[in-house]
Amino acid sequence: MDIEAFRIHAHRFSDWMADYLATIEQYPVRSQVQPGEISAQIPGACPVQGEPMEAIFADFQEKILPGITHWQHPRFFAYFTANSSPPSVLAEMLTATLGAQCMLWETSPAATELEERMTVWLRDLLDLPAEFIGSIQDSASASTLSAIIAACEKATSGRASREGLAGGPPLVVYASQEAHSSIEKGARIAGIGSANVRKIPVRDDYGMDPAALAGAIAEDRAAGRIPACIVACFGATGLGSVDPLPEIGRIARAEDIHLHVDAAWAGSALILPEVRATLAGLEYVDSFVFNPHKWLFTNFDCSTFYMRDPSRLAAALSLTPTYLESHADDMTPEYRDWSIALGRRFRALKLWFVMRSYGAEKMRDMVRNHIHWTRHLAGLIRGAKNFEIATEPRFALLTFRFTPDWATSDDQLDAVNEELLRRVNDDGTLYLTKTRANGRIVIRFMIGQTYTTLPHVEQGWARIQELARQIPTPSHDAES
Ligand SMILES: *Cc1c(COP(=O)(O)O)cnc(C)c1O
């Protein structure tokens, strides 16, 4: 494709992009295709001769779009959002056009220097400790893995990166039963192993029980194992629970164990002073991750990872073969030493566009609305016959259950809620996911999409009730 043809298609595509966002509500939120339906339409091999962009784009619209789940749909209430926004998309277009690989300062000084600035902007917006030094990673999973690697380095005084963990006493990672799977995955990748991940019981509010944590640490020490890392959740994935950071922090400090905070989703809400006021204990924290790509209007991927002392991670990951030496090695952070991959995307640009375009006040308004609407929805659910709140709103997430009169046993309630969820997602008006609370199936409703308004929430709730009413009451025969 020559550059003039590129120009024409770029204009066409940008029109399509605006049309798509303007009419996104016409799509079912969750893709309605069956497994294999898309691949059956894609030829088995690369074409020998190039094809015109018109044909490729027509196939994108006809064959690919039906297989897209519309994450930017304003009635996307599933998982956590991966929200985007117009300024973020515009920045991504520029990033793709530059196509810069920003592994070293020298391979694009603007990327390193803007990343330094943007992580400071965000640190201060969230009112995180001024000592925190940030970097932008692809995911919370990679950030948490980095934290675990730094923790291993500390716990073994550098032996982990020099000799590996084999042959030494096992290292142990602690997180609550509600913690995200990325923590155990990180422990596996770091060579710690699932058997050395302690899933600490939670209290009634689903936050980690500090006494149980202290007990587990004592038991591991007595058995000759080395407690290496504690991961505390601020907004766990299932129910949005928060671990008691001051109590956990005092244990981490007394035991000299690396304390990492996983705030992947809820960290964005810390831009609100009223949410920030609820978070104490950051003085104990060694590292902290949150994802602007979840709730801060910035395209996936963009995860900000803060460390109090990056030197441990750098000691574990830094390797400079001759082909990576550059004239600025001593001047600036070389972010490659803080992340798993060498190659780095220019992720700071979209953050810069988003934060400048909205400004702090507008971002606060948007996040605050999501939290208010979640409380409003909780009121509607509470007032509805045959529905109950399972877990109260945490930030912008609540869980509920359908409780028809005929469903009297736990198993019947689980089954009818699975059935309701299936009907909701097949219907396409909105998209929801499930989790377990107290061992029972509950439906999650999370509000955080950039384009969501209160009427979208109310439309979604109305549709849930209609679909619930259509579920037939099982006949007595069918039950027995
Ligand atoms: C989403 C989430 C993660 C994983 O985030 P990725 O960026 O997809 O790796 C980790 N922890 C929590 C609490 C999350 O909500």
The ligand as an ORCA input file, in Angstrom:
! r2SCAN-3c Opt
* xyz 0 1
  C      -7.944     -7.472     36.528
  C      -7.189     -7.801     37.733
  C      -5.907     -8.352     37.651
  C      -5.279     -8.773     36.346
  O      -5.075     -7.687     35.531
  P      -4.255     -7.826     34.159
  O      -3.847     -6.433     33.874
  O      -5.232     -8.358     33.163
  O      -3.133     -8.746     34.382
  C      -5.211     -8.554     38.814
  N      -5.743     -8.245     40.001
  C      -6.978     -7.724     40.128
  C      -7.511     -7.369     41.479
  C      -7.743     -7.487     38.991
  O      -8.968     -6.981     39.110
*
